[in-house]
Amino acid sequence: MAKRSRPEDAAVEKGVEAAAAMGVAAATAPAGSAVTVAVAAMPALLGWAVDRISTARQKAAEERVRLWLENVAAAMEFGSKESVQQEFDEHIDEPWARDGLLESFRHLSDCLSEDVIPSLGRLTADYLTAERPPDAFFRCFGGMLAGLDPEAFVALLELVEALGIDDPLADGAEQTPLTLTVQTSEHGQAGVILTDHRYEKKDSRHERFVEFVKQKEATRLFSYLKTANLGVDNASGYVGSVAGPHVIVIDAETIARMRRYLAA
């Protein structure tokens, strides 16, 4: 049976032919004109390279959208990604759907690692289910996820899970910031001090040590969170007595929401 040719095979053959033609022309040209011949043949090779890069990017984009749709469908409890697409088609003229999709696709196109796509899908699904247009948290958190490499994303998962904050207002406490400080315990354990300003200092919940061995990663995550406007510097130690890159002030609600979208 003859081997069936594919479009990508033809593209490769075209590129090989262009490169070979350029090489032969340069090798057989009179002395001093080889460079001129090579330059003249360059457009064909560049055209092939651009075509191959474009095809690869298109395939990568399609795979990202497929994975994202599957996670949106699962989070919205739709039977399939086709059902989600139908839902989008029905509401695409409404701002909450149109703007949500535009922001989501921007995050998808920017993301450094496909590991973050399930979280982006859950984030999108939550807003679409509530028919809520993208707000500051949607844009900031989605944008931060898009900029994380695989190692930083794993560290974020582990840190948020270690902090263990689900519903910050479950006990009726007033919403106030938390302070996270990278610190080593008196017993030599690497971790983060979580200072919860919702409680009085006499309350045992006011401050606790969270073991987290990736202290350098935690400091890097604090930088990402601050850049994304999800947390702020402890300027001049206005909450607590320390400040610096190893400290961040962040709302408990923000951590709880991140944990919900990061959870598998």
N, C-alpha and C positions, 0 to 999 in steps of 0.2 A: 504494500500500500504506500503510495507516495505521501511524503510528509507535507502536511498542510502548512502553507506559509501564513504567518501572522503579520499584522501591520508593524509591530515592533521589530520583527525580523527584517522587514524591508527597510526600516529606518536604520538599523544597525549596518546592513549591507550598503546603504547609501553613504553612511559616514565612513565606512572602511574604504569605499571606492574613492571618496573625496580625499581622504588622507593619503591613499596610495598614489592617486594622480598627482597630488602636490609633491610627494616625495620623489616620484619618478621625474617630474618636470624639473624639480630643483637639482636633481642629481645629473641630469643629462644636459642641463643648460650650459652655455659657454661660461667661462670663468668671469666672475664679476656680476653675472645676471641672475644667479641662483636666488638671491634674496628677493629680487624683483618678481621672479616667477612665483616664489612661495607666497609673497604678499598678495599677488593677483589671485592665487588659488584659495586664500584664506576664507573669503566669504562663504564658499561652499561648506567648508568644515565648520565654520561658526554657525551657519544655518542649521546643520545637522545637530550640533551641540545644543542650541537653543530649543530645537524641537524635542530632543530627548529630555531636557530639563523640564520643559513645559508638560510633557506627558507624565513624568514622574511626579511632579507637583499636583497634577490633576488627580492622579490615582491616590496620592496621600490625602488630598482634601476630601475625596469621596469616602475613603475609609474612616476619616475622622467624623464626618457627618453621619455615617452609618452607625458608628459606635455611640455617638452622642444621641441620636434618635432612639436607639435601643434603650438607653438609660432614661431618657425622658419618658418613653412609653412605660417602662417598668415603674418609675416613680409616680406617674399619673394613673397607673393601673389600667392602661390601655392594652388591648390584646396584641397589638403589633405596631411597628413603626409606621405602617401604612395608615393606621387609625389616627396616629398623631398628625401625619401629614394632612389628612382630611380635616382634622380639627383646625389646623393652621389655616387651611384654605378657606374655611368658613368664617374665620375671625381676623384674617390678615389686614383688613381695613381699620380695625380697631387699634388704637395706640398701644395698649398693653401687649397685644400680640405682635404687632409690627415692630415696635421698638425693642421688645424682648428678644425677638429673633435676630434683629440687626446687631444688638450688643453681643448676643451669644455667638453669632458667626464671626464677629470681630475677635472674640476670645479664642475661638477655635483656630482661626487663621494665625493667631499670634503664639499659641502655646508651644513651649519648648519640648514638652513630653506628653505623650498620649496617656500617661498614667493619670493625668488630672481630668481627663474627659468625662469619666463617670460622675465626678463631683460637679463639673459644669452642667451636666445633664440634670442632676438632682436640683441644682440651684435654679435652672430654667424652669423645670417642672413645677417647683413650688410657687414661683411667681405667676406662671400661666394658670395654674389651678385656682389661685386667688384672684386672677384677672387684675394683677397689680403690675403697673409699668415699672421698668428698671429704676431703682433709686440709687443713692450713693453707695449703699452696701453692695448691691448687685454689681455695679460697675467696678468698685474698688476690690472686692473679694475675687470676682471673676478675672479681673486684670492681673491681680497678684498671682493667682493660680497659673495663669498663662505664662508667667515669667519664671516659674519654678523649674529647676532641673529635677531629675528623678530623685537624687539624694536629698535635696531640700524638701521635696514633697513628702518623702517618707518621714523625715524629721518633723515636719509639721503635723502629720498624722499622729506620730508617737507623742509629741508634746501636748497636743490638744487632748488626746486620750488620757495622758498622765494627769493633766489638770483636773479632769473628771467633772467639769461643770456642764450640767444639762439644762436645767431650768433655774436661772438665777433668781427668779422672783417666786419660787414655789413656796417659800416660807413667809411671804409677804414683806420681806425686807426691802427697803427703798433702794432703787438702782443707783449705785455709785461705782466709781472705777476700782479696778484691781491694780496692784503693782506687782509685776513679775521681775525678780532680780536673780540673775545667774550667780550662784554662790555654792561654795563647798561647805558641807556641814562640819561640825566640830569633830565628827568621827571620820572625816575624810571622804564622805560620799559626795559625788558630783550631782548637782541638781539645781532646782529653781525654788526660791522662796516666794510663795504666793501670799501677799498681804491683801486681805479682803476688808475694804474700808466700809462695808455695809454693817459691820459688827463693832461693838465696843471693844477696846483693847483687853478688857477683862474676860471677854468671851474666848473660849479655846479655838473657835473657828476664825478668829481674826488673822492668825498667821500660821502657816504650815509649810513644811519642807516637802517638796515633790522631787523624788529621785529621778534624775534625767542625765544619763552619762554623756550625751552629746552636747556639752556646754557650748562649744564653738558654734555648732549648728544653731543652738538656741539664740545666740547673739546675732547670728546672720538672719535668722527668722525675725527677730525684733526689728532689724533694719528694713526688711521687706514690708513688715506690717506698718511701720512708721511711714515708709515711702508711699504705701497704698492708702494712707490716712485712716487706717483701722486702729491705730494706736498712736500715742504721742510720747515725746521725750519727757522724762521727769525733770523738767526745767528747774534748775536751782534747788532740786529736792523738795518741790512744793508739796508732794505727797510722800511722806517718809523723809529720810535724811540722806539718800544717795541718789546720784544721777550719773548718766553715762550710757555708752552703747550697750552695756550689759543689763540695762533697766528699761522697762516699758510700762506705761500706764495705759490700760485697756479696759473697756467695759466688759463686765461679766456676760452681758447679752451677746456681745460680739463673739466671745469664745464659744458660748453655747450654740450660736447659729452656725459657726464654722464646724463645730463637732457634728451637728446634724447633717450638714451637706457632705462632710468628709466620710462619714460612716458608711461602710459597705452594705 
